[in-house]
């Protein structure tokens, strides 16, 4: 009784590497078969040709002949469909339990797919069984289907809201500072595997046995002598029979248990180092001058902001002009510089000392805007608060 180990790989390179490792480990080339789909144009082991080369049923016939028994016919259809959808199927005929275990260990090193999970996904998309007349998937179809499959397996991540929720009670405004904390857990996931089949194999045997046979020979001899008393007593009618006997072989078969196969999983422990980033909102406080007025009753008259805006626009027209786009593209940079200069972090700052940190903060929060484009606006906004000027 043979054991057939089967693994499915989405990458031809992985399947080829697994096959090469099997061959270098002592497996016979006649016992290792790599069947690749349309997506593996670089295959050097075209054990299985395309459907069109074999009358439209080559893939299905190969796997059905491999598994044979009715209870494994569904598996044959699944592997045929995997090849049609661009995957590679690697099969190994193992002559012993030791060979089977060694083949499983080697094939699992190269990340086989979980064919049960994959076929469940196909059925969810409407697949009802292998059709030998269906065309092979194109490279675009293979890429699109695998992308949808991986997207379906990805857990939906909850995105934290980065905007602070400000609440106001009377004259007190509360601005929460939000900070992420890293929590590391663990979960069990399926990472593929291999399936082991056992099938019957007939082999001719020969035995030798000695057989005994009898033969009756009749001979006549001429005699001329007087009849004796015994001869006269036999002088009457009668019948004598002599039967020939022979031995023939009798064949019977008995089934004996000559070996036991144990299938087990080994569980080990490993330590995973998790490296990630967490985010935190920082609240910057800008000191406003006396010209900033606020009326009672909730209406705001920000005269300084109006003055700043006009001044920023004048600077933008001088420094950038119409060739650099719209003023609105720089407004945030002016106000960022103003806010930074008004905070305690940059008190009595020197521009050359704080520019690297300002640049890092800006690029982290404004990936769509380069620092070299807006740094003059940021510097002007900062010096607008501190009363400095640069030329």
N, C-alpha and C positions, 0 to 999 in steps of 0.2 A: 504494500500500500504506500503510495507516494503522498507527500505533502507539497502543495503548491502555495507559495507565498506571493501575494499580489500587493503592489503599492502604486498609487497614482500621484503624479507630480504635475504641477502647472508649468514648471520650468523645464525645458528640455535639458539645460545644462545640469540641473540637479539630478534628473533621471540618468543622464549619461555618466555623471560622476559616481552615482550609486552603482551602476552596472560595471564601471571600470574597477571599483573597489571590490565588488563581488568576484570578478574574474581574477584580480590580483590575490584574492584570498583563497583561491583554489577551486572555485566553482567552474564546471565545464561550460565551454561556450555553447554547447548544444542544449544546456539546461537553463540558460538565461536568455530572455526575450524582451526586447524593448519595442513597444508599439507606440508610435507617435502620431498625433493628429496633424491637421493642416497647418497649425501654428508652428510646427517644428520643421522648418524647411531645411535645417542643417543636419538632419538625421543621417547617421552613417550606418545604422542597423535597421534597414527597412524590412524587418521580418514580416510585417503586415503591410501590404500595399493598400491603396485606396479602394473604396467600394467600386469605382468605375473600372478598375483594373481586374476585379474579381467578379464581375457580373452583378454588382450591386449588393452583394451580401457578404463580402470578405470579412469585414470586421465582426459582424454578428456570428458568422460561421466559426471564426477562429475562437472566440470566447465560449461559444456553446460547446465546441468540441473540447475545449480546455476543461470546462467544469462538468460537462456531460450530464450529470444527474439532474432530474427535474427540480429538486429542491434548491439547486444553485442556478437555475436558468435565469431568475431575476437578476442575480449578480452579473451574469454574463451580459445582459442587456444594459445594466448600469455602466459597466466598463466599456462596452461598445459606444455608449452615448458620451462617455468622458473623452474618448478618442475623437469622436465627431466634433466635440466642442473644443478641441485644441489641446487637451491634456495628453500626457504620456503615461502609459501603463507598463510597468516593469514586472515581469513574472519570473519566478525561480522555482524549478522543480527540485525539491530536496529529497535525497535518498534516505536520509536518516533524521532522527530528532535533533542530533547535534548540528547537522547542516541547516535544518529549519530554523533553529534558534539563532545560529550565526547569521543567517540571511536576514532575519527580522532585525537583529541588532544593527547590521550594516545599513539596511534600507531606512531605518528610522533616523539615522544620523543626517539624512539629506531632506528632512522636512516634507514627508508625504502629506497630501491633503486628507481631510476626513471625508471619505467618499459617501458615508451615510448622511452626514450633514449637507453635503453638496447635492445629493440626489433629492433630499427633502426640499431643498430650495428650488430645484427644478420642478418638482411636482407642484409646489406653491405657485410657480409661474405658468402652470398649465401642461407640463410634460406628462404624458400618460404611458410612455414606453418607447423603446428604441424602434426607429423606422429605418430600415436599410435603404429606402429610397430617398431619404432626406439628404440634402446637400451638406458638405462639410462647412463648418463655420469659417468665415473669412477672418483675417487678422483684426479688422475693425470690430466685427461682431464679438470676437473673443475678448478684446480689451473692454468693450462696453459692458458685456455680461459680468465679467469679473469685477469691474468697478462697482456695478450695482450690488453684487453679492457682498463685497467687502463693506460697502456703505450700509447695507442692511444689518451687518453684524456689529457695527460700531454703536456703542451706547451713546445716547444723546447726553451731551454735557450741558450742565446748567451754567450759563454765563452770568457772572456777577455784574450787577448794575453799578457802573463806575461814577454815576452822578450822585453827589451828596444830596440827601433829602434834608432840606432846611425847614425847621418849624419855628414859629414865632409865638411867644406868649408874652403879651404886654410889651415891655421894652427889652425883653431878652430874646435873642435869636440863637437857636441851638443848631450847630453844624456838626453832624456826626463824622468822626474820623473812622473810616472803614479799613480794616486790615485783614488780609487772607491768612489763614493758618493751614499748614500742610498736614493732612491726615492720610496715613498710609495703611491700607488694609490688604486683604488678599482674597482671591476668589478662584474657584476651579474652572478651568477652560479646557476644551478639547483641542489637542494639537495634532490631530491626524493619527495615523497608525497603519498597521498592515493587517490583512485578513488571511487566515490560514485555512486552506481547503485540504481535505483528504479525499483521494479518489482511488478506485481499484485499477490495478494494472496487471494484465496477463503476461506471463512469460512461459515459453516452452520448457518442459523438463523431459528427461529421458532416463529410464531405468532398464536394467537387463534382468530376465528371469529364465530359468531352465524349465522347459516343458517336456513331458514324457509322452510318447506316441507309440501305439501298437499297430502292427501290420500283419495280416494273415497271408501266408504264401502257400500255394497248392502245387505240389510236385508229383509226377507219375514216374514210376520206375518199372521196367520189365523184369518179371520174376518167373522161373520155371522150376517148381518144386512140389512135392506131394502136400496136400492140405492136411493140416494138423487138426487135432480135436478142437482147439480154440478157433481155428479158421472155420471148421464146420459149424461151430456154435454161432458164429457171426454171419452164417450163410442164410440171411433173411432180410426182409425189407426194414428200413429204419432211416432216421434223420439225425445228423450230427451238425450242431451249430457252433461256430467259433466267432465271437464278436471282437472287433477292434476297438480299443479304448485309447483316448488321447486327452491330454491336459490343455486347457486354454487359459489365458491370463484373465484375471478378474481385477478391475480397478475400482477403488473407492477413495473418497477424499474425506479427511477430517479437519476441522478447524481448531486451531490451538492458539491461545494467547501467548505470543512470544515477546511482547514488549508493551510497556505502558508509557503514554505520553502525558506529561504534566505541563499545563499552561498556567503560568503565574505572573504576577506583576511585582516588581520590586519598588519599594517606596524609599526615597531618600530625601534629605533636607539640604537646602542651599540658602545662602544669605544673599539677598538682592539689595544693592545700594541704590537708593532713590535720590536723584538730583532734580530739582525743579525750582521754579521761582514763585514767589508770592507777591502780591501787590498791596499797596497801602495808599490811601489818599492823604495828601499833605495839604493843610490849610495855611495859606499865606495871608498875612495881615498887612495892608497898605495904609500908611499914615497919610491922612488927608490934611491939606492946608486950611487956613481960616476962610479962604474964599469959597470953600465947599459949604453950601447951605442946604438945609433940609427943613421944609415947612412942617408944621404940626398937622395932624389929621391924616397922615399917610401919603400926601402928595410930595414928590421929590423934585427939587430944582437943582440939578448937578451942574453948576456954572463952571466948576473946574473941569469936569469931563467935557463940556462943550468947548472950553478954551483949549484943552488938550487935543481934542479931535481936529480943530481948525489948525493948530500948530503942527500936528502930525501930517495932515494933508499937505501943508506948505512944504514941510521937509521932504515928503514923498515926491512931490512934484519936482523939487530941486535935485534930490539924490537919485531918483529912479526915472521919473518922467513917464510919458505914455508908452515908451518902448518896453516897459517891464510889466505890463498888464494893468490890473485894476488896483485902486487903493485898498479895496476890501481884502485883497490877498495879503496885505501887510498890516492891517489893523490889529490883528491878534499879536503880532510881533512887537508893535509899539507898546501895547498894554502889558505884554509879558515883561518887557524891560522895565516898565514903570512899576509893576508889582514887585519884581525882584529887588529893585533898588530901595523900595519902601519897607522891605522886610528886614528883620534883624540879622539875617544870615549874611548880608552883604554890606553891613555898615562899614563906612570908610574903606570901601573896596578899591582895588586897582583893576582896571579892565583886563589887563593881561593875566592877572591872577585868577579872575573868576570866569573868564570866557570859556575855558574847557568844561567847567561844570554846567554853565548855562547852555552850552552847546549840547551836552549830553542830555540834560532835562528836556530841551526843546525837541531834539530828534526822537526821543522816546515817546513824547506825547503828540508830536506832529510829524508822523512819518511821511506825510504827503508833501512837506515843505522842507527844502534843504536849508541848512544853517548858513551856507555861503550866500544864499539869496537874501536872507532876512536879517543877517547879523547887524548891519548898519541901522536898521529900524529898531532892533532890540537895544542897541547901545544908545541910540538917540532917546528912546523912551526912558531908559535908566537915567541918563544925564539930564533929562527934563525934570526929574524929581530932585536930583541932587544939586542941580544948578550948574553942573559941569558942562563943558562943550569940548568937542573934538573937531579937528579939521582934517 
